[in-house]
Amino acid sequence: MFLKRIADWLLPVKRSQREKEQERDFIQAVNRLETLSTTERGGMSIDAEELRDAIMASYYKRRRQDEAPNKVANATSKHTDTIQYISWRRLENGSSVQYTCLQSITTGEYAVACESLFSGGESLPTRPDIDASKQVAASLTSANLQWHKSIKDAMDAWDRDL
Protein backbone atom coordinates (compact mmCIF):
# COMPACT_ATOMS: atom_id res chain seq x y z
CA MET A 1 0.00 0.00 0.00
CA PHE A 2 2.80 2.39 0.92
CA LEU A 3 4.79 1.49 -2.22
CA LYS A 4 1.71 2.02 -4.36
CA ARG A 5 1.29 5.56 -2.99
CA ILE A 6 4.93 6.33 -3.75
CA ALA A 7 4.58 4.88 -7.26
CA ASP A 8 1.41 6.90 -7.84
CA TRP A 9 3.19 10.05 -6.69
CA LEU A 10 6.31 9.43 -8.79
CA LEU A 11 4.50 8.15 -11.87
CA PRO A 12 1.06 9.74 -11.97
CA VAL A 13 -1.48 8.18 -14.32
CA LYS A 14 -2.58 10.74 -16.88
CA ARG A 15 -5.88 9.10 -17.68
CA SER A 16 -9.28 10.53 -16.92
CA GLN A 17 -11.44 9.10 -14.17
CA ARG A 18 -13.79 7.72 -16.83
CA GLU A 19 -10.95 5.80 -18.51
CA LYS A 20 -9.93 4.34 -15.16
CA GLU A 21 -13.54 3.28 -14.48
CA GLN A 22 -13.79 1.68 -17.92
CA GLU A 23 -10.59 -0.29 -17.28
CA ARG A 24 -11.89 -1.42 -13.89
CA ASP A 25 -15.23 -2.44 -15.48
CA PHE A 26 -13.37 -4.39 -18.17
CA ILE A 27 -11.29 -6.29 -15.61
CA GLN A 28 -14.41 -7.13 -13.60
CA ALA A 29 -16.18 -8.32 -16.77
CA VAL A 30 -13.28 -10.56 -17.75
CA ASN A 31 -13.22 -12.05 -14.26
CA ARG A 32 -16.94 -12.95 -14.61
CA LEU A 33 -16.42 -14.98 -17.81
CA GLU A 34 -17.18 -18.63 -17.12
CA THR A 35 -15.12 -20.25 -19.89
CA LEU A 36 -11.95 -18.24 -19.35
CA SER A 37 -8.96 -20.40 -18.54
CA THR A 38 -5.29 -19.59 -18.23
CA THR A 39 -2.15 -21.69 -18.36
CA GLU A 40 0.85 -21.55 -16.08
CA ARG A 41 2.81 -19.77 -18.82
CA GLY A 42 0.23 -16.99 -19.17
CA GLY A 43 -1.72 -18.35 -22.12
CA MET A 44 -5.46 -17.81 -22.20
CA SER A 45 -8.46 -19.42 -23.89
CA ILE A 46 -12.15 -18.53 -23.91
CA ASP A 47 -15.33 -19.56 -25.70
CA ALA A 48 -15.78 -17.07 -28.56
CA GLU A 49 -19.60 -17.07 -28.24
CA GLU A 50 -19.46 -16.15 -24.55
CA LEU A 51 -16.98 -13.38 -25.30
CA ARG A 52 -19.14 -12.00 -28.15
CA ASP A 53 -22.26 -12.02 -25.96
CA ALA A 54 -20.41 -10.29 -23.11
CA ILE A 55 -18.99 -7.62 -25.42
CA MET A 56 -22.38 -6.92 -27.02
CA ALA A 57 -24.11 -6.70 -23.65
CA SER A 58 -21.42 -4.36 -22.34
CA TYR A 59 -21.55 -2.20 -25.46
CA TYR A 60 -25.31 -1.75 -25.27
CA LYS A 61 -25.22 -1.19 -21.52
CA ARG A 62 -22.60 1.56 -21.95
CA ARG A 63 -24.58 3.10 -24.83
CA ARG A 64 -27.76 3.19 -22.75
CA GLN A 65 -25.90 4.78 -19.84
CA ASP A 66 -24.55 7.49 -22.15
CA GLU A 67 -27.98 8.13 -23.68
CA ALA A 68 -30.00 7.80 -20.46
CA PRO A 69 -30.01 11.49 -19.48
CA ASN A 70 -31.49 12.39 -22.88
CA LYS A 71 -34.28 9.79 -22.91
CA VAL A 72 -37.49 9.35 -21.03
CA ALA A 73 -37.74 5.80 -19.72
CA ASN A 74 -40.76 3.72 -20.66
CA ALA A 75 -42.02 0.26 -19.80
CA THR A 76 -40.40 -1.39 -22.84
CA SER A 77 -36.95 0.20 -22.51
CA LYS A 78 -35.40 -2.93 -21.03
CA HIS A 79 -36.03 -4.78 -24.30
CA THR A 80 -35.03 -2.16 -26.88
CA ASP A 81 -31.68 -3.73 -27.78
CA THR A 82 -32.12 -7.21 -29.18
CA ILE A 83 -30.41 -9.95 -31.14
CA GLN A 84 -32.47 -11.69 -33.82
CA TYR A 85 -32.55 -15.49 -34.07
CA ILE A 86 -34.26 -17.73 -36.59
CA SER A 87 -35.62 -20.98 -35.18
CA TRP A 88 -37.42 -23.83 -36.93
CA ARG A 89 -39.95 -26.41 -35.81
CA ARG A 90 -41.14 -29.41 -37.87
CA LEU A 91 -44.85 -30.15 -37.56
CA GLU A 92 -46.38 -33.64 -37.58
CA ASN A 93 -47.92 -33.11 -41.04
CA GLY A 94 -44.48 -32.45 -42.58
CA SER A 95 -44.81 -28.67 -42.67
CA SER A 96 -42.19 -26.40 -41.11
CA VAL A 97 -42.59 -23.25 -39.06
CA GLN A 98 -39.91 -20.57 -39.10
CA TYR A 99 -39.95 -18.38 -36.01
CA THR A 100 -38.20 -15.03 -35.94
CA CYS A 101 -37.18 -14.65 -32.31
CA LEU A 102 -35.61 -11.75 -30.45
CA GLN A 103 -33.34 -11.93 -27.42
CA SER A 104 -33.18 -8.91 -25.15
CA ILE A 105 -29.55 -8.06 -24.53
CA THR A 106 -30.31 -6.51 -21.16
CA THR A 107 -32.50 -9.28 -19.70
CA GLY A 108 -31.54 -12.32 -21.79
CA GLU A 109 -35.23 -13.08 -22.35
CA TYR A 110 -36.70 -14.25 -25.68
CA ALA A 111 -39.81 -13.31 -27.64
CA VAL A 112 -41.26 -14.41 -30.97
CA ALA A 113 -41.72 -11.45 -33.30
CA CYS A 114 -43.31 -13.37 -36.19
CA GLU A 115 -43.54 -16.78 -37.81
CA SER A 116 -43.91 -18.23 -41.29
CA LEU A 117 -45.49 -21.57 -42.19
CA PHE A 118 -44.03 -23.67 -45.00
CA SER A 119 -45.99 -26.63 -46.34
CA GLY A 120 -44.30 -29.99 -46.92
CA GLY A 121 -43.81 -29.45 -50.68
CA GLU A 122 -42.90 -25.77 -50.51
CA SER A 123 -39.24 -24.78 -50.90
CA LEU A 124 -37.68 -23.07 -47.92
CA PRO A 125 -36.39 -19.49 -48.26
CA THR A 126 -32.79 -18.96 -49.32
CA ARG A 127 -32.57 -15.36 -48.11
CA PRO A 128 -34.24 -13.26 -45.40
CA ASP A 129 -37.87 -12.40 -46.04
CA ILE A 130 -38.49 -8.63 -46.39
CA ASP A 131 -42.00 -8.96 -44.96
CA ALA A 132 -40.60 -10.73 -41.89
CA SER A 133 -38.17 -7.84 -41.36
CA LYS A 134 -41.07 -5.39 -41.48
CA GLN A 135 -43.04 -7.54 -39.03
CA VAL A 136 -40.09 -7.64 -36.62
CA ALA A 137 -39.71 -3.86 -36.79
CA ALA A 138 -43.44 -3.39 -36.21
CA SER A 139 -43.48 -5.79 -33.25
CA LEU A 140 -40.55 -3.97 -31.61
CA THR A 141 -42.34 -0.62 -31.80
CA SER A 142 -45.71 -2.01 -30.70
CA ALA A 143 -44.38 -3.38 -27.37
CA ASN A 144 -46.80 -6.34 -27.57
CA LEU A 145 -44.07 -8.94 -27.32
CA GLN A 146 -44.27 -11.63 -24.63
CA TRP A 147 -40.84 -12.28 -23.11
CA HIS A 148 -39.76 -15.72 -21.86
CA LYS A 149 -36.67 -17.35 -20.33
CA SER A 150 -35.93 -19.56 -23.38
CA ILE A 151 -36.59 -19.65 -27.12
CA LYS A 152 -38.58 -22.86 -26.68
CA ASP A 153 -40.85 -21.22 -24.07
CA ALA A 154 -41.39 -18.23 -26.37
CA MET A 155 -42.26 -20.48 -29.34
CA ASP A 156 -44.61 -22.61 -27.21
CA ALA A 157 -46.39 -19.48 -25.92
CA TRP A 158 -46.68 -18.13 -29.47
CA ASP A 159 -48.26 -21.42 -30.63
CA ARG A 160 -50.73 -21.41 -27.70
CA ASP A 161 -51.85 -17.88 -28.59
CA LEU A 162 -52.66 -18.80 -32.21
C-alpha positions in Angstrom: 0.0 0.0 0.0 2.8 2.4 0.9 4.8 1.5 -2.2 1.7 2.0 -4.4 1.3 5.6 -3.0 4.9 6.3 -3.8 4.6 4.9 -7.3 1.4 6.9 -7.8 3.2 10.0 -6.7 6.3 9.4 -8.8 4.5 8.1 -11.9 1.1 9.7 -12.0 -1.5 8.2 -14.3 -2.6 10.7 -16.9 -5.9 9.1 -17.7 -9.3 10.5 -16.9 -11.4 9.1 -14.2 -13.8 7.7 -16.8 -10.9 5.8 -18.5 -9.9 4.3 -15.2 -13.5 3.3 -14.5 -13.8 1.7 -17.9 -10.6 -0.3 -17.3 -11.9 -1.4 -13.9 -15.2 -2.4 -15.5 -13.4 -4.4 -18.2 -11.3 -6.3 -15.6 -14.4 -7.1 -13.6 -16.2 -8.3 -16.8 -13.3 -10.6 -17.8 -13.2 -12.1 -14.3 -16.9 -12.9 -14.6 -16.4 -15.0 -17.8 -17.2 -18.6 -17.1 -15.1 -20.3 -19.9 -12.0 -18.2 -19.3 -9.0 -20.4 -18.5 -5.3 -19.6 -18.2 -2.2 -21.7 -18.4 0.9 -21.5 -16.1 2.8 -19.8 -18.8 0.2 -17.0 -19.2 -1.7 -18.3 -22.1 -5.5 -17.8 -22.2 -8.5 -19.4 -23.9 -12.2 -18.5 -23.9 -15.3 -19.6 -25.7 -15.8 -17.1 -28.6 -19.6 -17.1 -28.2 -19.5 -16.1 -24.6 -17.0 -13.4 -25.3 -19.1 -12.0 -28.1 -22.3 -12.0 -26.0 -20.4 -10.3 -23.1 -19.0 -7.6 -25.4 -22.4 -6.9 -27.0 -24.1 -6.7 -23.6 -21.4 -4.4 -22.3 -21.5 -2.2 -25.5 -25.3 -1.7 -25.3 -25.2 -1.2 -21.5 -22.6 1.6 -21.9 -24.6 3.1 -24.8 -27.8 3.2 -22.8 -25.9 4.8 -19.8 -24.5 7.5 -22.2 -28.0 8.1 -23.7 -30.0 7.8 -20.5 -30.0 11.5 -19.5 -31.5 12.4 -22.9 -34.3 9.8 -22.9 -37.5 9.3 -21.0 -37.7 5.8 -19.7 -40.8 3.7 -20.7 -42.0 0.3 -19.8 -40.4 -1.4 -22.8 -36.9 0.2 -22.5 -35.4 -2.9 -21.0 -36.0 -4.8 -24.3 -35.0 -2.2 -26.9 -31.7 -3.7 -27.8 -32.1 -7.2 -29.2 -30.4 -9.9 -31.1 -32.5 -11.7 -33.8 -32.6 -15.5 -34.1 -34.3 -17.7 -36.6 -35.6 -21.0 -35.2 -37.4 -23.8 -36.9 -39.9 -26.4 -35.8 -41.1 -29.4 -37.9 -44.9 -30.1 -37.6 -46.4 -33.6 -37.6 -47.9 -33.1 -41.0 -44.5 -32.5 -42.6 -44.8 -28.7 -42.7 -42.2 -26.4 -41.1 -42.6 -23.3 -39.1 -39.9 -20.6 -39.1 -40.0 -18.4 -36.0 -38.2 -15.0 -35.9 -37.2 -14.6 -32.3 -35.6 -11.8 -30.5 -33.3 -11.9 -27.4 -33.2 -8.9 -25.1 -29.6 -8.1 -24.5 -30.3 -6.5 -21.2 -32.5 -9.3 -19.7 -31.5 -12.3 -21.8 -35.2 -13.1 -22.3 -36.7 -14.2 -25.7 -39.8 -13.3 -27.6 -41.3 -14.4 -31.0 -41.7 -11.5 -33.3 -43.3 -13.4 -36.2 -43.5 -16.8 -37.8 -43.9 -18.2 -41.3 -45.5 -21.6 -42.2 -44.0 -23.7 -45.0 -46.0 -26.6 -46.3 -44.3 -30.0 -46.9 -43.8 -29.4 -50.7 -42.9 -25.8 -50.5 -39.2 -24.8 -50.9 -37.7 -23.1 -47.9 -36.4 -19.5 -48.3 -32.8 -19.0 -49.3 -32.6 -15.4 -48.1 -34.2 -13.3 -45.4 -37.9 -12.4 -46.0 -38.5 -8.6 -46.4 -42.0 -9.0 -45.0 -40.6 -10.7 -41.9 -38.2 -7.8 -41.4 -41.1 -5.4 -41.5 -43.0 -7.5 -39.0 -40.1 -7.6 -36.6 -39.7 -3.9 -36.8 -43.4 -3.4 -36.2 -43.5 -5.8 -33.2 -40.5 -4.0 -31.6 -42.3 -0.6 -31.8 -45.7 -2.0 -30.7 -44.4 -3.4 -27.4 -46.8 -6.3 -27.6 -44.1 -8.9 -27.3 -44.3 -11.6 -24.6 -40.8 -12.3 -23.1 -39.8 -15.7 -21.9 -36.7 -17.3 -20.3 -35.9 -19.6 -23.4 -36.6 -19.6 -27.1 -38.6 -22.9 -26.7 -40.8 -21.2 -24.1 -41.4 -18.2 -26.4 -42.3 -20.5 -29.3 -44.6 -22.6 -27.2 -46.4 -19.5 -25.9 -46.7 -18.1 -29.5 -48.3 -21.4 -30.6 -50.7 -21.4 -27.7 -51.9 -17.9 -28.6 -52.7 -18.8 -32.2 
